[in-house]
Amino acid sequence: MSTAGIVILILVVVVVAALAVGGWLITRRRSLQKRFGPEYDRVAAEQPSRAAAEQELRGREHKHAELELRPLAPDARARYAAEWDEIQARFVDSPSDVVRECDELVTRAITDIGYPTDGDDERLALLSVEYAATLGRYRDAHEISLRDARGEASTEQLRQALVHYRTLFAELLGEQPVPHTGDPIATEPVASGPVEDGAINDSVPTPVPGSPPRRLS
C-alpha cells in the first residue's frame, strides 16, 4: 500500500473512532439527562463544565450502587402511613411543629431504606439517583424547615413544605395515596376539574387564629 493510501486509511480510522466516541458520549449524556431530569440541569449550572457535571452525576450512580438498600416491609409502610396521617391532621393547629415532624419522619424512612443521613448534601446527592423527579420538592421542603427553625418561614411556605414532603414520602412508601376526606392539605383541588385517582393535591387551608382544630374524618 502506498504512503498516501496508508495516510488515508489512518484518517478514516481516526474519523470512525471519533464518531464512535462522540456517539457514545451523546448516549451517556442522554441517559444521565433521562435519569436525573431537573437535577441534571441544576448540577450542570453549578459545575464549571458539562463534563464536570456528568462526572459528578456518574459518581453519584457509583456510590448509590454500593448502598445496601432495602424496601420497607408492609408493616413498616403501614406504621409510617399511620404516623403521617396523625402528624398531618395537626397542621392547622401547629404548622411549624408538623413540618418539623414531617422532616424527621421522612428522614427516618430514608434511613430505614438504607440511605445515609449524616449530611444533607450527601443524602440529597444519593437520593437524586432514585428519586430525581421529586428531589427538588424535597429540597425545597427541607430548606423551608430550616428557615422555619430560624423563625423565617411563612404559613404559606409551611403549607408548601408539607405538600412537598408528602410527595417524596409517598414515593418512599411505594405508593401515591388518595387524600383522605378532611385531609388538611387536600381539601380543595389545585385547579378546576376533577382530581384523578392517586393525585396529590397541593391545596392546604391557611390556619385561622382561634379557629377550632380540624380532624381527619
N, C-alpha and C positions, 0 to 999 in steps of 0.2 A: 504493500500500500504506500502511495506517495505521501510525502510530508504534508501536503495540502489536505489529503484525504484523512490523515490522522488528526490534523487540527480540527477539521470539520466534525469528525466523529467525537472528539473530546468536547467540542462546543455543544453538540447535540445531547451528549450525556449530561453535561452541566445544566443545560436548559431543562431537560426532563427531570433531573433531580430537584432543581429549584421549583419547578411546577408541583412536583410531588410534595415537597416540604411545605410549599405555600398552601396547597390543598389540605394537608394535614393540620396546619396551624389554623386555618379557617374552620375546619371541622371541630377542633378542640375549643375554639373560641365560641362557636355556636352552641356547643354542648354546655359550656360554662354559663353562657347567657340564658339558656333554657333552664338550667338547674337553679341558678341563683336569682334570676329575674331582676327586680329593682335593686337587690343587694349588689349585683354586678355593677350597675351604674354608680351606686354610692361608693363602692371601693375604687372604681376607676377614677372618680372625681377626687378621691383622697390621695391616690398614689401618683408619683411623678410621671408614670407612663402606663400605657395599657398593658405592656408586658409585665411590669411590676405588679399590677393589679391582678392579672391572671396567675402569676406565680403565688400571690397571697391566697387566692381562692383555691388553687390546687393544693397548697399547703394545708388549708382547712380540710379538704377532702381526705388527705392522707391521715391527719390527726383524728378525724371523725371515724375513719375505718379502723383505727386502733382502739376505739372505745368499746366497752362491753355493754351494749345497750340491750335492754330487755323491756318488752311491752308490759304495761300494767296488767295485773291479774284482774279478772272480773270483779272480785270482791273489793279490790283496791279502787277500781274505777267507780264502783257504787259508793264507796265511802267518800271519795273525792267529790263526786257529784252531789251527794247529800250535804257535804260541808259547804260546797259552793252555794247551794240554794239557801242554806242557813245564813251565810255571810251576806249574800246579795240582798236578802229580804230586809236587812238593816240599813240599806243605803240612804233612805230618806231621813232616818234618824241621825246617822253618824257617817256621812260620806267619807271623811278623812280616814276614820278607823277602818271602814270597809275597804277602801283602796289599798291601805297598808296591808290588811289581812289577805286581800286577793294577791298582792305581790308575793307575800310569804307562801301562800297556798300554791301558786304557780311554781315558785322556786322549789318547794318540796316535791311537787310532781316531777319536775325536771330532774331532780336528784334521784328520785326513785327509779326513773327510767335509765339512769346511768350517766347523765351529763355532769361534768364537774361544775361546781358553783363557787369556787374560791374567788374568782374575779369576774366582774361584769363583762369586760372586754372578751375574755376567753370564752365565757358562757355564750355570749351573743355570736361570736365567730363560729363556734361549733354548731349552735342551733341553726345557723343560716344554711348549713348543708342540707338539713332535712326539712326545715320549716321556713324556707326563704319567702314564701308567699305571704306569711303573716308576721314575719320578724319585724318589719317596720312598725307595725301596730304595737307589738310588744315593747319595742324600743321606746316608742312614744309614751306608752303607759308607764314604763319604769322611770322615765325622765320626769313625768308628771308626779309620780310618787315621791321622787327625790325632792322636787320643788315643793311639794306639799309638806314634807318634813321640815322645810325651811320657812313654812308659812307663806309660800308664794303662789299657790295654785288656787284657781277659782273653782266654784262649784261646777261650772260647765266643763272645765278641764278634768275634774274628778269624774264626772259622768262619762266623758270620752275615755278616760283611763279604764274605767270598769268595763266598757264595751270592748276595748282593745284586749284587755286581759282575758275576757271570755272567749274571744276569737281563738287565741292560742290555746287556752285551756281546753276548748272543745277538740282541737287537733290532738293535743296530748292524750286525751281520753279516747281518741279514735272515733269521734262522733261529731255530729252537728245537731245539737239538741234543739227541739222545737220549744220556744219560750212558753213558760207556764202562764196560765191565766193569773193576772195580778202581779206578774213579774215586774219589779220596779224599774227594770231597764228595757222593757219591751212592751209597753202598754199601747203604743201608737205606731203605725207604720212610718218608715222614714219618708217614703214618697207615696203619691197617690196610687191606688191599685192594690190588688191583693198581695200578700206576702207569701211566697212559695214555702212549701213544707221544708223544714230544715234550715231556713234562712235565719241569720242572726240579726235581729232588729236593733238599730242604733239609737232608738228613741229612749231617752231617760228623763223622767219628770224632775224638775228642779225642786228640791226640798223647800217647803214653805215654813218659815218660822212659826211655831205654835200650832202647826197642823198635827192631827193625830197620826201615829205611825201607821204605815201601810204594811199589810202582811200578805204572804202568799196564800192563795185560796187553797 
